[in-house]
């Protein structure tokens, strides 16, 4: 799309999280917050998001924890255990960022979808549980539960799509526990398992695209 490539979106660094804004003014009702996986940056989420919602405004954010040549969203102890103080701090900071970014750019959280992959999906689920009201719609790709202690949060009215990979040996076994956790807190869950590992691609894009245009997605 002319004028809408990642190369034309400067990195904005004057808020808590660095981010790139794409497609502003095209479809102010539809907005995606993009949260990338571990060891990369915000640019990696954009191609998938554009296959999902070609005209949506994208807020492609960058995690603040350095990892290898990229970034992640909070510190980890090992691949499936995470530093709780880091989760709490980064999730609180992102809650503030999301509110400020929507205000700055004339967006509306009621029409925003939070699209997270792996570590980014785990930040989104933590955001839902720790700061209810920010996330109304979440698409979580290859997620797992990461919080040791979960508050008594009411997620009624929150639409959540969870896509696990059938051969994802690291995160896949934990996906059912996240489905159960969010369901118990009242979230409306659409859980899928696809023939994939931890990687994501066109099958995920097709599922998320269909889910987003469902009847309940239109306010």
C-alpha positions as a Markdown table, in Angstrom:
| # | Residue | x | y | z |
|---|---|---|---|---|
| 1 | Unk | 0.0 | 0.0 | 0.0 |
| 2 | Unk | 1.5 | 3.3 | -1.0 |
| 3 | Unk | 2.5 | 5.4 | 1.9 |
| 4 | Unk | 1.5 | 2.6 | 4.3 |
| 5 | Unk | 4.7 | 0.5 | 4.4 |
| 6 | Unk | 6.7 | 0.0 | 7.5 |
| 7 | Unk | 9.6 | 2.0 | 5.9 |
| 8 | Unk | 7.3 | 5.0 | 5.8 |
| 9 | Unk | 6.4 | 4.8 | 9.5 |
| 10 | Unk | 9.0 | 6.4 | 11.7 |
| 11 | Unk | 9.7 | 5.0 | 15.2 |
| 12 | Unk | 8.0 | 7.2 | 17.8 |
| 13 | Unk | 10.0 | 7.2 | 21.0 |
| 14 | Unk | 8.4 | 9.9 | 23.3 |
| 15 | Unk | 6.1 | 7.5 | 25.1 |
| 16 | Unk | 6.7 | 4.6 | 27.5 |
| 17 | Unk | 7.0 | 2.2 | 24.6 |
| 18 | Unk | 8.5 | 2.9 | 21.2 |
| 19 | Unk | 6.0 | 2.3 | 18.4 |
| 20 | Unk | 5.2 | 2.8 | 14.7 |
| 21 | Unk | 1.8 | 4.0 | 13.5 |
| 22 | Unk | 0.5 | 2.8 | 10.2 |
| 23 | Unk | -2.6 | 3.5 | 8.3 |
| 24 | Unk | -3.8 | 6.4 | 10.4 |
| 25 | Unk | -6.9 | 8.0 | 8.9 |
| 26 | Unk | -7.8 | 5.0 | 6.8 |
| 27 | Unk | -10.2 | 3.3 | 9.1 |
| 28 | Unk | -10.4 | 5.1 | 12.5 |
| 29 | Unk | -13.0 | 2.5 | 13.8 |
| 30 | Unk | -10.7 | -0.4 | 13.3 |
| 31 | Unk | -7.4 | -0.4 | 15.2 |
| 32 | Unk | -4.9 | -3.2 | 16.0 |
| 33 | Unk | -2.3 | -3.0 | 18.7 |
| 34 | Unk | 0.5 | -5.3 | 17.6 |
| 35 | Unk | 2.7 | -7.1 | 20.2 |
| 36 | Unk | 5.6 | -9.1 | 18.7 |
| 37 | Unk | 7.3 | -12.3 | 19.8 |
| 38 | Unk | 10.6 | -12.6 | 21.6 |
| 39 | Unk | 13.9 | -11.5 | 20.1 |
| 40 | Unk | 12.5 | -9.4 | 17.3 |
| 41 | Unk | 10.9 | -5.9 | 17.0 |
| 42 | Unk | 7.7 | -4.3 | 16.1 |
| 43 | Unk | 8.3 | -4.5 | 12.3 |
| 44 | Unk | 7.8 | -8.3 | 12.3 |
| 45 | Unk | 4.1 | -8.1 | 13.2 |
| 46 | Unk | 3.1 | -5.8 | 10.4 |
| 47 | Unk | 2.9 | -8.2 | 7.4 |
| 48 | Unk | 0.6 | -10.6 | 9.3 |
| 49 | Unk | -1.6 | -7.7 | 10.6 |
| 50 | Unk | -2.0 | -6.3 | 7.0 |
| 51 | Unk | -3.2 | -9.8 | 5.8 |
| 52 | Unk | -5.7 | -9.7 | 8.6 |
| 53 | Unk | -7.0 | -6.1 | 8.4 |
| 54 | Unk | -5.7 | -4.3 | 5.3 |
| 55 | Unk | -7.3 | -0.9 | 6.1 |
| 56 | Unk | -7.0 | -0.9 | 9.9 |
| 57 | Unk | -4.8 | 1.6 | 11.8 |
| 58 | Unk | -1.9 | -0.3 | 13.3 |
| 59 | Unk | 0.0 | 0.6 | 16.5 |
| 60 | Unk | 3.0 | -1.6 | 16.3 |
| 61 | Unk | 4.7 | -1.4 | 19.7 |
| 62 | Unk | 8.2 | -2.6 | 20.7 |
| 63 | Unk | 8.9 | -4.5 | 24.0 |
| 64 | Unk | 11.3 | -2.8 | 26.3 |
| 65 | Unk | 13.4 | -5.8 | 27.5 |
| 66 | Unk | 16.4 | -6.5 | 25.2 |
| 67 | Unk | 16.9 | -10.1 | 23.9 |
| 68 | Unk | 19.6 | -11.0 | 21.5 |
| 69 | Unk | 19.2 | -8.7 | 18.5 |
| 70 | Unk | 15.6 | -7.7 | 19.4 |
| 71 | Unk | 13.3 | -7.2 | 22.3 |
| 72 | Unk | 10.7 | -9.0 | 24.5 |
| 73 | Unk | 7.9 | -7.8 | 26.8 |
| 74 | Unk | 9.1 | -9.0 | 30.2 |
| 75 | Unk | 12.0 | -11.0 | 31.7 |
| 76 | Unk | 12.0 | -14.8 | 31.7 |
| 77 | Unk | 13.5 | -17.3 | 34.1 |
| 78 | Unk | 13.4 | -20.1 | 31.5 |
| 79 | Unk | 11.2 | -20.8 | 28.4 |
| 80 | Unk | 8.1 | -21.4 | 30.5 |
| 81 | Unk | 8.7 | -19.4 | 33.7 |
| 82 | Unk | 8.7 | -15.7 | 34.0 |
| 83 | Unk | 9.8 | -12.9 | 36.3 |
| 84 | Unk | 6.6 | -11.8 | 38.0 |
| 85 | Unk | 7.9 | -8.3 | 39.0 |
| 86 | Unk | 8.8 | -7.7 | 35.4 |
| 87 | Unk | 5.3 | -8.8 | 34.2 |
| 88 | Unk | 3.6 | -6.5 | 36.7 |
| 89 | Unk | 5.8 | -3.5 | 35.8 |
| 90 | Unk | 5.6 | -3.9 | 32.0 |
| 91 | Unk | 1.9 | -4.6 | 32.0 |
| 92 | Unk | 1.1 | -1.5 | 34.0 |
| 93 | Unk | 3.3 | 0.6 | 31.7 |
| 94 | Unk | 1.6 | -0.8 | 28.7 |
| 95 | Unk | -1.9 | -0.1 | 30.1 |
| 96 | Unk | -1.0 | 3.5 | 30.3 |
| 97 | Unk | 0.6 | 3.5 | 26.9 |
| 98 | Unk | -2.4 | 2.0 | 25.2 |
| 99 | Unk | -4.7 | 4.7 | 26.7 |
| 100 | Unk | -2.3 | 7.5 | 25.8 |
| 101 | Unk | -1.8 | 6.2 | 22.3 |
| 102 | Unk | -5.5 | 6.0 | 21.5 |
| 103 | Unk | -6.0 | 9.5 | 22.9 |
| 104 | Unk | -3.1 | 10.9 | 20.9 |
| 105 | Unk | -4.2 | 9.4 | 17.6 |
| 106 | Unk | -8.0 | 9.7 | 17.9 |
| 107 | Unk | -8.5 | 6.0 | 18.2 |
| 108 | Unk | -11.1 | 4.1 | 20.3 |
| 109 | Unk | -10.3 | 1.2 | 22.5 |
| 110 | Unk | -13.9 | -0.1 | 22.0 |
| 111 | Unk | -12.9 | -0.8 | 18.4 |
| 112 | Unk | -9.3 | -2.0 | 19.1 |
| 113 | Unk | -8.0 | -5.5 | 18.8 |
| 114 | Unk | -4.8 | -6.5 | 20.6 |
| 115 | Unk | -2.9 | -9.0 | 18.4 |
| 116 | Unk | -0.1 | -10.7 | 20.3 |
| 117 | Unk | 2.3 | -13.5 | 19.4 |
| 118 | Unk | 4.1 | -15.7 | 21.9 |
| 119 | Unk | 5.6 | -13.4 | 24.5 |
| 120 | Unk | 3.5 | -10.5 | 23.1 |
| 121 | Unk | 0.3 | -12.6 | 23.5 |
| 122 | Unk | 1.4 | -13.3 | 27.1 |
| 123 | Unk | 1.6 | -9.6 | 27.8 |
| 124 | Unk | -1.9 | -9.1 | 26.3 |
| 125 | Unk | -3.4 | -11.8 | 28.5 |
| 126 | Unk | -1.7 | -10.3 | 31.6 |
| 127 | Unk | -3.0 | -6.9 | 30.6 |
| 128 | Unk | -6.6 | -8.4 | 30.4 |
| 129 | Unk | -6.3 | -9.9 | 33.9 |
| 130 | Unk | -4.4 | -7.1 | 35.7 |
| 131 | Unk | -5.9 | -4.0 | 34.0 |
| 132 | Unk | -9.5 | -4.9 | 32.9 |
| 133 | Unk | -11.2 | -2.5 | 30.6 |
| 134 | Unk | -8.2 | -1.8 | 28.4 |
| 135 | Unk | -8.7 | -4.9 | 26.2 |
| 136 | Unk | -12.1 | -5.6 | 24.7 |
| 137 | Unk | -10.9 | -7.9 | 21.9 |
| 138 | Unk | -7.7 | -10.0 | 22.0 |
| 139 | Unk | -6.2 | -12.4 | 19.4 |
| 140 | Unk | -3.6 | -14.5 | 21.1 |
| 141 | Unk | -1.3 | -16.5 | 18.9 |
| 142 | Unk | 0.7 | -19.3 | 20.6 |
| 143 | Unk | 0.1 | -18.0 | 24.2 |
| 144 | Unk | 0.4 | -19.6 | 27.6 |
| 145 | Unk | -0.5 | -18.4 | 31.2 |
| 146 | Unk | 2.3 | -16.6 | 32.9 |
| 147 | Unk | 0.9 | -15.0 | 36.1 |
| 148 | Unk | 1.6 | -16.8 | 39.4 |
| 149 | Unk | -1.2 | -14.8 | 41.1 |
| 150 | Unk | -4.4 | -13.7 | 39.3 |
| 151 | Unk | -6.7 | -11.1 | 40.8 |
| 152 | Unk | -10.5 | -11.6 | 40.8 |
| 153 | Unk | -11.0 | -9.9 | 37.5 |
| 154 | Unk | -14.3 | -9.8 | 35.6 |
| 155 | Unk | -13.7 | -10.2 | 31.9 |
| 156 | Unk | -17.4 | -10.3 | 30.9 |
| 157 | Unk | -17.8 | -8.8 | 27.4 |
| 158 | Unk | -14.1 | -9.4 | 26.4 |
| 159 | Unk | -13.8 | -11.4 | 23.2 |
| 160 | Unk | -10.7 | -13.5 | 23.0 |
| 161 | Unk | -9.3 | -15.7 | 20.2 |
| 162 | Unk | -6.7 | -18.2 | 21.2 |
| 163 | Unk | -4.8 | -20.1 | 18.5 |
| 164 | Unk | -2.4 | -22.9 | 19.6 |
| 165 | Unk | -0.1 | -25.0 | 17.4 |
| 166 | Unk | -0.7 | -28.7 | 17.5 |
| 167 | Unk | 3.1 | -29.4 | 17.4 |
| 168 | Unk | 4.2 | -26.4 | 19.5 |
| 169 | Unk | 6.0 | -28.5 | 22.1 |
| 170 | Unk | 7.0 | -25.5 | 24.3 |
| 171 | Unk | 3.8 | -23.4 | 24.6 |
| 172 | Unk | 1.1 | -25.8 | 23.1 |
| 173 | Unk | 0.6 | -27.9 | 26.2 |
| 174 | Unk | -0.1 | -24.8 | 28.3 |
| 175 | Unk | -2.8 | -23.3 | 26.0 |
| 176 | Unk | -5.7 | -25.2 | 27.5 |
| 177 | Unk | -4.9 | -23.8 | 30.9 |
| 178 | Unk | -5.1 | -20.3 | 29.6 |
| 179 | Unk | -8.4 | -21.1 | 27.9 |
| 180 | Unk | -9.7 | -22.3 | 31.3 |
| 181 | Unk | -8.3 | -19.4 | 33.2 |
| 182 | Unk | -9.8 | -16.7 | 31.0 |
| 183 | Unk | -13.1 | -18.5 | 30.7 |
| 184 | Unk | -13.4 | -18.7 | 34.5 |
| 185 | Unk | -13.0 | -14.9 | 34.6 |
| 186 | Unk | -15.9 | -14.5 | 32.2 |
| 187 | Unk | -14.1 | -13.9 | 28.8 |
| 188 | Unk | -15.8 | -15.1 | 25.7 |
| 189 | Unk | -13.3 | -17.6 | 24.2 |
| 190 | Unk | -12.9 | -18.9 | 20.7 |
| 191 | Unk | -10.1 | -21.5 | 21.0 |
| 192 | Unk | -8.5 | -23.1 | 18.0 |
| 193 | Unk | -5.7 | -25.7 | 17.4 |
| 194 | Unk | -4.0 | -25.7 | 14.0 |
| 195 | Unk | -1.5 | -28.0 | 12.4 |
| 196 | Unk | 1.5 | -25.8 | 13.2 |
| 197 | Unk | 4.4 | -25.5 | 15.6 |
| 198 | Unk | 5.3 | -22.2 | 17.4 |
| 199 | Unk | 5.6 | -20.4 | 14.1 |
| 200 | Unk | 2.7 | -18.3 | 12.7 |
| 201 | Unk | 1.5 | -17.6 | 9.2 |
| 202 | Unk | -1.4 | -17.6 | 6.7 |
| 203 | Unk | -3.6 | -20.0 | 8.6 |
| 204 | Unk | -3.5 | -17.8 | 11.6 |
| 205 | Unk | -4.2 | -14.7 | 9.5 |
| 206 | Unk | -7.3 | -16.3 | 8.0 |
| 207 | Unk | -8.7 | -17.4 | 11.3 |
| 208 | Unk | -8.1 | -14.0 | 12.9 |
| 209 | Unk | -9.6 | -12.2 | 9.9 |
| 210 | Unk | -12.8 | -14.3 | 10.0 |
| 211 | Unk | -13.1 | -13.9 | 13.8 |
| 212 | Unk | -12.7 | -10.1 | 13.6 |
| 213 | Unk | -15.5 | -9.7 | 11.1 |
| 214 | Unk | -17.9 | -11.9 | 13.1 |
| 215 | Unk | -21.3 | -10.4 | 14.2 |
| 216 | Unk | -20.1 | -9.8 | 17.7 |
| 217 | Unk | -17.1 | -7.8 | 16.5 |
| 218 | Unk | -19.3 | -5.0 | 15.1 |
| 219 | Unk | -20.4 | -2.4 | 17.6 |
